[in-house]
Amino acid sequence: MAQEKKINKKKNSEDLIIDRISRIEGQLGGIRRMVAEKKECLSIITQITAIREAVNMLGVELLKNDICHTKRKIDEAYLKTIFKIK
């Protein structure tokens, strides 16, 4: 039973990671449209900043949830330092 819960948790974590990736893809598509529609440069840069943060958080979640099957757990504060997250 405990093994089943662990498998379900990992699957849920993987689903959350896939959802994050999908949102990032959507944000990139939004930037493409903004450029094509000649939107304000500052608005586009704001979206790029949001994507950068989203990608950083994706990296943190990948490691934190052991999606990559690392041999050891990594401290969340260390991850935030690696990805330069406040």
ZILIN-V924708 format. One record per residue. N is the residue number from 0. RES is the residue in three letters. PHI is phi in whole degrees, 0 to 359 (* if undefined). PSI is psi as a letter, one per 40 degrees, with the letter a starting at -180 (none if undefined). D_LAST is the distance of its C-alpha to the last C-alpha in Angstrom with 2 decimals. Layout:
# ZILIN-V924708
N_RES_PHI_PSI_D_LAST / N_RES_PHI_PSI_D_LAST
This chain:
# ZILIN-V924708
0_MET_*_d_37.86 / 1_ALA_297_d_34.71 / 2_GLN_297_d_34.59 / 3_GLU_297_d_34.93 / 4_LYS_297_d_31.97 / 5_LYS_296_d_29.83 / 6_ILE_297_d_31.03 / 7_ASN_297_d_30.36 / 8_LYS_298_d_26.80 / 9_LYS_296_d_26.21 / 10_LYS_297_d_27.89 / 11_ASN_297_d_25.79 / 12_SER_298_d_22.59 / 13_GLU_297_d_24.13 / 14_ASP_298_d_25.02 / 15_LEU_295_d_21.48 / 16_ILE_296_d_20.38 / 17_ILE_299_d_23.30 / 18_ASP_298_d_22.38 / 19_ARG_299_d_18.89 / 20_ILE_298_d_20.77 / 21_SER_298_d_23.29 / 22_ARG_296_d_20.85 / 23_ILE_297_d_19.45 / 24_GLU_300_d_23.11 / 25_GLY_296_d_23.85 / 26_GLN_297_d_21.19 / 27_LEU_296_d_22.74 / 28_GLY_298_d_26.12 / 29_GLY_297_d_25.10 / 30_ILE_295_d_24.17 / 31_ARG_303_d_27.51 / 32_ARG_295_d_29.32 / 33_MET_299_d_27.65 / 34_VAL_294_d_28.79 / 35_ALA_299_d_32.22 / 36_GLU_271_e_32.58 / 37_LYS_56_f_31.59 / 38_LYS_288_i_28.86 / 39_GLU_303_h_27.10 / 40_CYS_300_d_25.05 / 41_LEU_298_d_22.19 / 42_SER_295_d_22.11 / 43_ILE_293_d_22.05 / 44_ILE_297_d_19.22 / 45_THR_300_d_17.18 / 46_GLN_293_d_18.02 / 47_ILE_297_d_17.21 / 48_THR_298_d_13.62 / 49_ALA_296_d_13.51 / 50_ILE_294_d_15.16 / 51_ARG_302_d_12.89 / 52_GLU_296_d_9.92 / 53_ALA_297_d_12.68 / 54_VAL_293_d_13.89 / 55_ASN_301_d_10.74 / 56_MET_294_d_10.74 / 57_LEU_299_d_14.46 / 58_GLY_299_d_14.25 / 59_VAL_299_d_12.29 / 60_GLU_296_d_14.92 / 61_LEU_302_d_17.71 / 62_LEU_285_d_17.17 / 63_LYS_299_d_16.30 / 64_ASN_267_e_19.42 / 65_ASP_57_f_21.47 / 66_ILE_295_d_22.64 / 67_CYS_274_e_23.47 / 68_HIS_60_f_25.53 / 69_THR_291_i_24.07 / 70_LYS_279_e_26.21 / 71_ARG_220_i_23.56 / 72_LYS_281_i_20.54 / 73_ILE_247_h_17.26 / 74_ASP_299_h_14.84 / 75_GLU_298_d_11.73 / 76_ALA_297_d_9.67 / 77_TYR_297_d_11.50 / 78_LEU_299_d_10.81 / 79_LYS_296_d_7.03 / 80_THR_293_d_8.15 / 81_ILE_301_d_10.85 / 82_PHE_269_e_9.19 / 83_LYS_55_f_6.58 / 84_ILE_256_h_3.78 / 85_LYS_279_none_0.00
